[in-house]
Amino acid sequence: MIEVKAKRQLIVFVVAVMMLAAAIIYFDTRLLDHVKQASRQQENLADEEAGDTAGILEPGVPPEDEEASGEDQETEEDGADAGEEENLLIFRENVTVRYNTPEYDLALMLCENRDNKTFIRMRYYRDGASFVTELDQEQIPELTGIFENRGDAGQGDGQQEGDQGQDPFPEEDRPYAIGQALLNPVQGQLYLMVNGAQLDRYIQSYFYMVDLNDLSVKKLFSYPAKYGRMQFNRDFSKLAYSFSDPPKSGVYPENSLVEVFDCINAEFLVRGSRKEDDSIIGKNSPAGYVYDYVFEGWHAADVLRLTQAARPSGDAGAEPVRSEVLYDIGRDLLLNPDGTEITAPGSAGTGGSGEDAGPAVTGGPGAAEGDTMDQDDPVGQLKLFYKYLGSDADYPKALLMLADDFVFRMGMLTQFGIDEIRKSDIEANQENAAMYAGFLKAAKFGSLVEVAMPDGNTAEISYTHTIALTGDSQFTQLMKARMEKQGENWVITLIEDGS
């Protein structure tokens, strides 16, 4: 009996313990649920606060930078105001920015609002911060009425609500527009060419520099012309371009001029093809000639590639002599395409009929029949030689212009196992004659580079010629010719690669 009673008591005790444990587990579970619910409420509150904070921060700027860049932050109210302002625009068009970079990501838009105020809106990054600012009519007066003037000039009313339309002018030559916009990412500068009215083939243009560091605006010039594509040099220290000058302006005697702007010191190094002392660029250029220059690009950080056209200053109708030259800004020297210094014709040791004789040939490169070429001049004879080469009927005349000891050397011949061809080889070997004729019949005289005359009976001429091997394949090569005067005639003794 005692045993049975003890067992019953033990069972009751175990059941009581189990019930107590179940109660503890139940209350612990409820407590844990309350703790989790409270934790979720705290997290939701934190998320809501974070969401409110994110709404007042500029995208891309971390929260810790809020105080440092507070003036650049955009609130929801500001965003709404900006949206309302966008709705007030009646005209807007995007402006292409050349030399743009991901660091700046500069975006320009030419705009006009319902108050007929024209401005340029700029969005860009600097030191990781986003900026939005505007250039208005007070800073750039030529923006005033630019869209209306464009319509009056018959160029359409501009771009309205994203309508691109059709523009009969290239972007750079379009009147009443932003012709060119260039970012200098090294100096933190924006260059703007604002085009005004069209004057015949020219545009009244206004050139501005905007300092993106302090947003100061400086007008660099205002001049009617037709401007070429502007280019920075490789370290962005200089900006160069050329422009066509209206002949009736009377400011410059040249038709085409080159200019170079120092971006570091914000001053012109070359203005209207002239240096600071108003002398023509190239101290090795002979006097008595007018030099037109077209900017072709940068050869080096301080060297321009130019096309030069020289004509006598007293003969406006003279055919100019064209050539490709380099201009060293620092040394103020004109150079040959290979980098050697150009020796002015008429100077010591060079050809010419007198002091500062200048270019001796009036027929320019690729001169058409009927152009004047001095038969007594070695350059004129060399051009005549090339002219005869291009004609089957006159080809025998070209051979008569070769000296008996004439030698022709050209690197292309080595692929045929030939180092040089002599006149005797041409006359004796029809295969060599055909090869020689095949090379030079396709050649045309290009640009005169340099003429040197060691004495009155010898001329050494550097020039370029262009060879068209096929209809769509041609190349230009620097060549040298040596000529001697035999009696009253000049004959060719040597033609070889200029290199």
Steps between C-alpha positions, in 0.01 A plus 500: 500500500772734597671432169186573299444823690859609439466437130182707482669790679793482257265507200316803640834676559622435144170623353522815712857565385400451136207740535728757664753463215229540240380817670855640509551421130167661414579824686856507361360466147255785552777713647726426203220593259456834676873564481507420126197720433660789684824448309312505166329824598836657580642382164200634307535834676871510414425418135241775484745750647771383257255535210424856602872576518567347158231719353691819584843381389636552146531159329855382502603707809545289819314608820823599678566761227162670555638786705806552278296522180181641644475782247486241223228281651156488340195460723170358388364855497794613285437207267139602466608858427744370238223300339279807491787696348544234231133542415561873454755443221375574152823416316787268587770319310798291606848625417778257407806533724828385350786367718243403765612255771321259738639700794318816389216340300415853390154549346399829336153610398406825327163609643242774485223537757153652473642836608708497178822471699768291327764318700739204493436235763807302609504174693837355595704336774805644673694320771219246516229758569215575261440857384218662308543862395398739226667760281254778428468799269686727740808280477463428127291779343499332157260236636220756498226404255715232337204274416285783367788632288553154359139491388524847344809388308302214344675225696196378690383580851746275672434183689169499683412232752763261365418554131831458317384641165732537203792740484645601161825619663775291661491542876816713509378738226136532606398861571343581836624188677782365714744421220770328705529394864827355630582379850858535621498235775857577613448872555132474596385732222211506256540676165188617317461636147170688482392552140306812411374630169604361163698746288527360148707182549620607843357506852522775760656296779569555870750284687480454878702319767318379813706408806319205660685558827349841577246527210660821374430581133747675268437609141808423290392657170212611279567476126314410179666202330466133416680302768657159463483220755683597817743254659697473825855372496577174678559652847206742472729800553415663164203536264546560126276564200488688171233718343406649165508878506234699311682680216297818549581537869835664428644383833744243360649470151496120534202286404568227758672544835604288796474574872639331814364558852698429817248326729725520807563876493174583316666701223557477126842387383409545132225739395408537133816310393700758694706492816469740791726756328265493195760327280395213270567153641817330376809718526640305203212611274616741224346845486292618207253211510158444649472165678167326547497225763253219563536310828511123433577372851770467764834342408638528854411682822643829364503432125211559258432328169400761244422536134675812372405697188749773400419775250679825412362785708482730198318257270157407629426285195816288521457126541624409853770243562365244747701277730471302821702651784549469874511801731704487822327749731781533753778549243279691253629286213340346194611140444479244225270199561809298602584756771792673329507877494373666184756723331334805358548531121723792417713459813864400496557170324150474355335575170308806392557792271583745778481576869189357667393359167244270661344204319626495141213317331159649424337170408378327815486126575282308260502798262256459215598549142530866417648589841821697470823313570836664440684279251835652604439422865606155635178457698294589194694244297446232764125567498502486120678164522217360716243649263662320204512174697122499535447517122568208267557743214746714696679216685794503251548871580537410867786262416674780311506704821720237670878540502706220343620394845151523657433267796165411654493352851185405689453263791207327330738365236683277748208255506584430136869447580597839351691772688492764230416561134723699265404668178719253308301215656173658391617543143656152474251296700131529415404313819673762716351774286152359550557471878630855521215632290246308710624665820533857378214519252270466800687774693394861531702787638377586848646773722823694468692461825841662445729628224875527549754619239863438601599685183334657200507175302377252764163472672392261775122482539304336782134435423220250536334297230186288511486161331162342426564128453129418469180696488459491878862458613752782504778632719702817534878484532777748567745510206824674403611601154839626389514710184784651298500774243641387169520793262165679529305200627460330833528120499428251776795299625345328804161419653493309828308450822502810714573300813 
